Every structure is written in C-alpha cells, then in structure tokens.
Amino acid sequence: MGSSSPPWVRAETVDIAVDGQRIEGALVAPSGRRDEAPGVLLVHGWSGTPAGYLDEAHALAAALGCICLTFDLRGHGESEAQRETLTREDNMRDVMAAYDVLAGQQGVQKACIALVGSSYGAYLGALLTYMRPVHLIALRAPALYTDDHWEMPKRKLRVDRESAAYRRRSLRAEQNRALGACAQFLGDALVVESARDEVVPHPVVANYIAALANAHSLTYRVIEGADHALSQEPWERAYIELLVSWLSEMIRDGAGPAGAH
C-alpha cells in the first residue's frame, strides 16, 4: 500500500534524542487541527522499519484525527551498523524517548495516548506501560523473550531451540516482565494474531491475553491466512481496517479509566 498523505494530513520528519544520539521519526497529523487529539506511538518490529507503519499512521490521522509518531529503533535505518551491539535496554530507551517526543507535541491529548506495536515492537510496547502513561495498547503478533540476558545484544537472542521452547510454554504474569506489565495495565487493549504465524506461536499470544485480565477492555482478533509479517496486501489492509475500527470505538467511548497505565 502507498504511504502518500491525503491533502488534509501533514507529515514531517522529527529528530529524537537518546543516549547522546539522534534517531529519526516521522510525525503524521491532521493539517490545521486546533483542538487536542489522541496521540499514537507506532513501534516497528525487529528487522522492520517505520516506513512500514506510515500507512497505519496516515490512516489513523485521516480517519480519526490522531497525531501519530513512527520512528527508527536504533539498529535499523541509518543506525543499522549498531545492530550487532544493541540490547533490549537500548531499544527500550528509544521507545521511551519517542514517547516523550510524542507526548510533548502541541495538541496531543495527554489523557489518551496509544501504543501500537508489532512483534518485537509490541514486546517493547508492553514494557513501556511500566514506565509511561499509556491508555490504549494494540499488540500485533507480540513477541516474547525470557527476562534473562537483558543486556545481551538483541542480535544474539536468536530463536534457537531453547527460546523456541520458551515461546510454547504457558507462563504466568509474574514469570515474565512483559506479561507482568500487561497484568498491571488498566486501559483498553487489542491483541491481533496471524493465523499462520511462523515466528510467534499461539501460546505466546495466549499468554498475553491471559496477562491482560485487568484491562478495562480486551479485544482479540485473528487475521485468517496471514503470516507474521503480513506480507500480502489484503492481510495488511485487514489489519489497518481493524486498527482504525478498534481505535475509533475506544476513542468514541473514552479510553479506559482515567490515568490508566
């Protein structure tokens, strides 16, 4: 799908400062809007790019008036040379810095900030709820990693036999930091699974769903026939339509309890 903006949506490049470096982001928002609007932070997966989320950002800005931010996790885009050494801690700081840039934008409604993440980005997004006020979370094909080796380069956390077995375990919220974050989340949540996901097996998704038991509301959907990357346009289009529909309902009804984290 193309990522060109309709005339009533503007897109601009922003720099995000983190650890003495700068990563690039794209801010997509309705043109000329004067009242406050929900903010949406979109976090791509490992090996993904923010360009892959521009379609979602444009759709949300155009349909719902949201102010959206996509950005490069370090180790991707212009900083790909760092990929061999970056850790989950590094990328977690990227996400927090991007959140702060979005929350600081004029016109962003601080009481309604959403996190939309895919795979590794969904995992980081779940953890973000420990550290920043997040009122809505949409987790597509959320990845899951053991809490061990947090400061080991992410590149080395390959899905070997041990980690593949971990992703097939039934885990309680207290056994994993990301699941623990979901357990204390009180806002509204969307979990989306690909029916033919070759990377994130169903037990991982089931663990996230179980952990979100305290959410104000929980919506679970499966994209039939889809693979992990949504590599065919109908699958990507189905996801965007689902995301727009869900966020529209949540914004219309009011996002979660006030102050939900």
KAFEN-V972645 format. One line per field, one symbol per residue. ss: DSSP state (H for helix, E for strand, L for the rest). psi: psi as a letter, one per 30 degrees, with the letter a starting at -180 (. if undefined). burial: I if it has 16 or more other ideal C-beta (glycine too) atoms within 10 Angstrom, else O. A space follows every 10 residues. Layout:
# KAFEN-V972645
ss=???
psi=???
burial=???
This chain:
# KAFEN-V972645
ss=LLLLLLLLEE EEEEEEEELL EEEEEEEEEE LLLLLLEEEE EEELLLLLLH HHHHHHHHHH HHHHLLEEEE ELLLLLHHHH HHHHLLEHHH HHHHHHHHHH HHHLLLLEEE EEEEEEEELH HHHHHHHHHH HLLLLEEEEE LLLLLLLLLL LLEHHHLLLL HHHHHHLLLL LLHHHLHHHH HHHLLLLEEE EEEELLLLLL LHHHHHHHHH HHHHLLEEEE EEELLLLLLL LLHHHHHHHH HHHHHHHHHH HHHLLLLLLL L
psi=klgkklfgkk klkkkjkkhg lklklkkklk kgkflllkkk kkjllkfalf effeeeeeee eeefgljkkl ljkkflbfgf fffffkleee feeeeeeeee eeffkkfkjf gikkkjlkce eeeeeeefff fljkfkkjjk hklkklflhe gkkeefhlia eeeeeefglj kleffkeeee eefgkgakkk kkkkehkfej leeeeeeeee fgfgkelkkk lkjkfkaefh fkeeeeeeee eeeeeeeeee eefkjakkgk .
burial=OOIOIOOOIO IOOIOIOIOO OOIIIIIIII OOOOOOIIII IIIIIIOIOI OIIIIIIIII IIIIIIIIII IIIIIIOOIO OOIOOIIIOI IIOIIIIIIO IIIOOOOIIO OIIIIIIIII IIIIIIIIII OIIIIIIIII IIIIIIOOOO OOIIOOIOOO OOOOOIIOOO IOIOOIIIII IIIOIIIIII IIIIOOIOII OOOIIOIIIO IIOOIIIIIO IOIOOIIIII OOOOIIOIII OIIIOIIOOI IOOOIIOOOI I
